[in-house]
């Protein structure tokens, strides 16, 4: 598996982890104020999602620059 596919797969699994931590956070609030580690647990996957998402966002622009094409669509 190449680097880009690995980043995409990691991003998918991080999104699942983030969703689960948010759900756990809401369920824990039903029983009262949860501990701080439960409250802040979604932040780690969220920051990792930010970095992997930004990487995937920039990928098309980097490949366009490597191929010598300009962003305006003119070659």
CORFEN-V74981 format. One record per residue. RES is the residue in one small letter. PSI is psi as a letter, one per 20 degrees, with the letter a starting at -180 (* if undefined). Layout:
BEGIN
RES | PSI
RES | PSI
END
This chain:
BEGIN
x | p
x | r
x | g
x | g
x | h
x | g
x | g
x | g
x | g
x | g
x | g
x | g
x | h
x | h
x | h
x | g
x | g
x | g
x | g
x | g
x | h
x | g
x | g
x | h
x | g
x | g
x | h
x | h
x | i
x | h
x | j
x | a
x | o
x | r
x | r
x | h
x | h
x | g
x | g
x | j
x | h
x | i
x | h
x | g
x | h
x | g
x | h
x | h
x | h
x | g
x | g
x | h
x | g
x | h
x | g
x | h
x | h
x | i
x | g
x | h
x | h
x | h
x | h
x | h
x | h
x | h
x | i
x | j
x | q
x | q
x | h
x | i
x | i
x | p
x | *
END
